[in-house]
């Protein structure tokens, strides 16, 4: 597809501003509403922030990395922009929905692209019960927390806490403990993407917890419900040799080599 009306979103805190301003000068300025493509210049964190902020415009996103790792991004290039955009492939990602209920019974809703993390809020470890539908996955988990990761996010925080890497088309979610104390050897569970996951705080007064959907935090949580929201989808564009699925498979290969 040929993209001509482009809206640029760039992270002013990250990367060379002069380089980004040069990009602006090459193209006519379009608002997100009037554009047919949103180009994001920054790192993964800024990409996640922009996806949420501009999702209401229902446009495809093309990320260009000016951050550090840039797993969700394409490489920053200085020429043939329109050609790169038109030759790129679309990857569709569904959002992970968080419905968090606080100790004061306030309900907060937020979406995530990578993961939703349940974290201890004090010096005390968290005491959690995990359910998948009506079935109890873990009756009592004492740990620093637990996270639920999408395939797109499985190489991020999830991998850092030794969670499994999920293929982009696997239709799975990973439930991964963070520094488990009891049971110490529990490695988590892979569930289908249609699963409704409930995480309950078993010790609300003594062991407060927070819930974090990518970069949005809710504190003093009583209970969290997590599920895929198929009505909220993001279209991400990737260069032919920089496909997101290819990146995930490469991380799987690296992980296997480290383990062997």
SESE-970807 format. One line per 5 residues: number of its first residue (from 1); their letters; for each residue x, y, z of C-alpha. Coordinates in nm, 4 decimals. Each point is the difference from the previous one (the first is absolute). Layout:
NUM	A	X Y Z; ... $
This chain:
1	XXXXX	0.0000 0.0000 0.0000; 0.1164 0.3528 -0.0766; 0.0056 0.2281 0.3029; 0.0079 0.3706 -0.0827; -0.1638 0.1759 0.2941 $
6	XXXXX	0.2335 -0.0541 0.2937; -0.0208 0.1150 0.3591; 0.3305 -0.0028 0.1904; 0.0096 -0.0588 0.3753; 0.3427 0.0291 0.1570 $
11	XXXXX	0.1421 -0.0328 0.3491; 0.1524 0.3361 0.0903; 0.1897 -0.1610 0.2883; 0.1732 -0.2652 -0.2094; 0.2304 0.0198 -0.3007 $
16	XXXXX	0.1293 0.2876 -0.2146; -0.2702 0.2638 -0.0425; 0.1738 0.1528 -0.3056; -0.0272 -0.3297 -0.1882; -0.3693 -0.0251 0.0781 $
21	XXXXX	-0.0673 0.3586 -0.1054; 0.1600 -0.0730 -0.3380; -0.2608 -0.2706 -0.0497; -0.2765 0.2475 0.0733; 0.1271 0.2411 -0.2644 $
26	XXXXX	-0.0137 -0.2662 -0.2720; -0.3707 -0.0621 0.0414; -0.3159 0.2024 0.0217; -0.1381 0.0008 0.3527; -0.3159 -0.2023 0.0606 $
31	XXXXX	-0.1964 -0.0488 0.3191; -0.0538 -0.3584 0.1235; -0.3628 0.0287 -0.1140; 0.0857 0.1040 -0.3578; 0.2998 -0.2295 -0.0447 $
36	XXXXX	0.0081 -0.3506 -0.1472; 0.3108 -0.1006 0.1979; 0.1487 0.0950 0.3388; 0.3795 -0.0149 0.0163; 0.1400 -0.0257 0.3534 $
41	XXXXX	0.3600 0.1037 0.0719; 0.1301 -0.1130 0.3379; 0.0492 -0.3175 0.1979; -0.2317 -0.2813 0.1055; -0.1376 0.1935 0.2977 $
46	XXXXX	-0.0981 0.2968 -0.2147; -0.1503 -0.2357 -0.2594; -0.2240 -0.1621 0.2647; -0.1010 0.3441 0.1268; -0.0814 0.1241 -0.3524 $
51	XXXXX	-0.1960 -0.3112 -0.0955; -0.2329 0.0573 0.2958; -0.0211 0.3758 -0.0454; -0.0822 -0.0072 -0.3733; -0.1892 -0.3299 -0.0326 $
56	XXXXX	-0.3337 0.1845 -0.0268; 0.1004 0.1110 -0.3533; 0.0195 -0.3632 -0.1181; 0.3145 0.0518 -0.2116; 0.2960 -0.2321 -0.0655 $
61	XXXXX	0.3260 0.0778 0.1857; 0.3562 -0.0150 -0.1273; 0.2689 0.0265 0.2677; 0.3526 0.1325 -0.0605; 0.2468 -0.0670 0.2794 $
66	XXXXX	0.1851 0.2921 0.1568; 0.0076 -0.1670 0.3416; 0.2136 -0.2879 0.1254; -0.1330 -0.3491 -0.0722; -0.3043 0.0827 -0.2112 $
71	XXXXX	-0.1507 -0.3481 -0.0257; -0.3339 0.1352 -0.1241; 0.1696 0.2412 -0.2402; 0.1599 0.0055 -0.3449; 0.3523 0.1290 -0.0531 $
76	XXXXX	0.0372 0.3752 -0.0427; 0.0712 0.0795 -0.3662; 0.0720 0.3287 -0.1681; -0.1308 -0.0654 -0.3507; -0.2719 -0.1727 -0.2046 $
81	XXXXX	-0.2584 0.0497 0.2745; -0.3086 -0.0310 -0.2168; 0.1375 -0.3083 -0.1735; 0.0772 -0.1633 0.3357; -0.3489 0.0765 0.1282 $
86	XXXXX	-0.1724 -0.1366 -0.3107; 0.2024 -0.3245 -0.0027; -0.0439 -0.0722 0.3703; -0.2194 -0.2824 0.1310; -0.2872 0.0416 0.2465 $
91	XXXXX	-0.0069 -0.1881 0.3309; -0.3256 0.0204 0.1979; 0.0193 -0.0167 0.3798; -0.2997 -0.0213 0.2346; 0.0087 0.1910 0.3279 $
96	XXXXX	0.0140 -0.1615 0.3435; -0.2801 0.1385 0.2187; 0.0473 0.0657 0.3729; -0.2933 0.0537 0.2362; 0.1429 0.0808 0.3431 $
101	XXXXX	-0.2030 0.0370 0.3190; 0.1599 0.1892 0.2888; -0.0443 -0.0553 0.3747; -0.2460 0.2921 -0.0006; -0.1999 -0.1736 -0.2790 $
106	XXXXX	0.1015 0.2475 -0.2720; 0.0159 -0.1715 -0.3404; 0.2759 0.1060 -0.2409; 0.0247 -0.1189 -0.3599; 0.3049 0.0154 -0.2259 $
111	XXXXX	0.1503 -0.1843 -0.2956; 0.3490 -0.1365 -0.0595; 0.1907 -0.1105 -0.3081; 0.2876 -0.1782 0.1755; -0.1076 -0.1163 0.3448 $
116	XXXXX	-0.1990 0.0619 0.3149; 0.2077 -0.0345 0.3160; -0.1207 -0.0527 0.3556; 0.2720 0.1240 0.2339; 0.0601 0.0165 0.3730 $
121	XXXXX	-0.0395 0.3552 0.1290; 0.2036 -0.0219 0.3205; 0.2822 -0.1927 0.1675; -0.2424 -0.2916 0.0396; -0.0266 -0.2602 -0.2757 $
126	XXXXX	-0.3340 -0.0279 -0.1791; -0.2442 -0.2796 0.0849; -0.2046 -0.0803 -0.3093; -0.2621 -0.2419 -0.1262; -0.0179 -0.0576 -0.3771 $
131	XXXXX	-0.3040 -0.1334 -0.1867; -0.0707 -0.0753 -0.3655; -0.3751 0.0196 -0.0332; -0.1383 -0.2092 0.2862; 0.3119 -0.2148 0.0232 $
136	XXXXX	0.2666 0.0844 0.2592; 0.3437 0.0144 -0.1611; 0.1850 0.0848 0.3231; -0.1735 -0.0116 0.3386; 0.2675 0.2119 0.1691 $
141	XXXXX	0.3054 0.1588 -0.1575; 0.2403 0.1871 0.2282; 0.2305 0.2082 -0.2181; 0.1043 0.3471 -0.1097; -0.2918 -0.0226 -0.2412 $
146	XXXXX	-0.1231 -0.1593 -0.3202; -0.0511 0.1180 -0.3554; -0.2195 -0.0918 -0.2949; 0.1724 0.0485 -0.3337; -0.1139 0.0122 -0.3611 $
151	XXXXX	0.2125 -0.1607 -0.2744; 0.1202 0.3484 -0.1039; 0.1082 0.0698 0.3584; 0.1429 -0.3432 0.0745; 0.3554 0.1120 -0.0851 $
156	XXXXX	-0.0207 0.3039 0.2317; -0.0564 -0.0097 0.3800; -0.1327 -0.3552 -0.0303; 0.3302 -0.1291 -0.1402; 0.1974 0.1887 0.2650 $
161	XXXXX	-0.1810 -0.1968 0.2729; 0.0644 -0.3285 -0.1879; -0.3425 -0.0269 -0.1624; -0.0566 -0.1858 -0.3290; 0.0298 0.1679 -0.3402 $
166	XXXXX	-0.3274 -0.0291 -0.1918; -0.0323 -0.0019 -0.3784; -0.1974 0.2957 -0.1306; -0.2694 -0.2236 -0.1518; -0.0129 -0.2428 0.2938 $
171	XXXXX	-0.3282 0.1384 0.1450; 0.1438 -0.0504 0.3479; 0.0691 0.2044 0.3126; 0.2778 -0.0628 0.2511; -0.0632 0.0164 0.3755 $
176	XXXXX	0.3456 0.0432 0.1542; 0.0921 0.0371 0.3704; 0.2465 0.2696 0.1056; 0.2550 -0.1319 0.2533; -0.2275 -0.2743 0.1424 $
181	XXXXX	0.0644 -0.0924 0.3643; -0.2808 -0.2530 0.0486; -0.0278 -0.2218 -0.1983; 0.3603 0.0729 -0.0905; 0.0129 -0.2249 -0.3046 $
186	XXXXX	-0.3212 0.1170 -0.1691; 0.0940 0.1291 -0.3464; -0.3420 0.1298 -0.1004; -0.2499 -0.1132 -0.2585; -0.0788 0.0555 -0.3686 $
191	XXXXX	-0.3724 0.0452 -0.0660; -0.2131 0.0652 -0.3067; -0.0634 0.3603 -0.1057; -0.3732 -0.0515 0.0633; 0.0669 -0.0540 0.3720 $
196	XXXXX	-0.1444 0.2282 0.2663; 0.2646 0.0323 0.2718; -0.0799 0.1158 0.3513; 0.2721 0.0937 0.2490; -0.1073 0.0601 0.3588 $
201	XXXXX	0.1901 0.1551 0.2901; -0.0243 -0.2439 0.2921; 0.1425 0.2459 0.2537; -0.1298 0.3481 -0.0832; 0.0930 0.1716 0.3294 $
206	XXXXX	0.3414 -0.1487 0.0639; 0.1208 -0.0516 -0.3574; -0.1168 0.2804 -0.2341; 0.0470 -0.0460 -0.3747; -0.0197 0.2121 -0.3136 $
211	XXXXX	-0.1029 -0.0856 -0.3558; 0.1925 0.1421 -0.2961; -0.1262 -0.0124 -0.3601; 0.3183 0.0816 -0.1951; 0.0573 0.3492 0.1456 $
216	XXXXX	-0.3314 0.0616 0.1814; -0.0080 -0.0867 0.3726; -0.2877 -0.0551 0.2436; 0.0928 -0.0390 0.3676; -0.1582 -0.1795 0.2983 $
221	XXXXX	-0.1639 -0.2724 -0.2056; -0.2543 -0.2485 0.1284; -0.0563 -0.1935 -0.3226; 0.0979 0.0167 -0.3684; -0.1705 -0.1546 -0.3009 $
226	XXXXX	0.2092 -0.0383 -0.3162; -0.1138 -0.1043 -0.3467; 0.0675 0.0662 -0.3675; -0.2269 0.2707 -0.1406; -0.0471 -0.0919 -0.3668 $
231	XXXXX	-0.1927 0.3209 -0.0651; 0.3204 0.2031 0.0529; 0.2609 -0.0762 -0.2657; 0.3220 0.1707 -0.1035; 0.1460 -0.0178 -0.3508 $
236	XXXXX	0.3789 0.0210 0.0048; 0.2097 0.0270 -0.3170; 0.3367 -0.1737 -0.0300; 0.2689 0.0005 -0.2666; 0.0310 -0.3236 -0.1946 $
241	XXXXX	0.3234 -0.1022 0.1762; -0.1094 0.1320 0.3384; -0.3226 -0.1939 0.0587; -0.1186 -0.0216 0.3617; -0.0590 -0.3746 -0.0259 $
246	XXXXX	0.3544 -0.0423 -0.1294; 0.1337 0.1988 0.2959; -0.1893 -0.2212 0.2447; 0.1310 -0.3181 -0.1662; 0.3537 0.1382 0.0185 $
251	XXXXX	-0.0422 0.0623 0.3736; -0.1270 -0.3579 0.0393; 0.3104 -0.1278 -0.1763; 0.2297 0.2141 0.2183; -0.1789 -0.1222 0.3123 $
256	XXXXX	0.0383 -0.3651 -0.0998; 0.3716 0.0487 -0.0644; 0.0479 0.1564 0.3450; -0.1864 -0.2913 0.1630; 0.2047 -0.2695 -0.1806 $
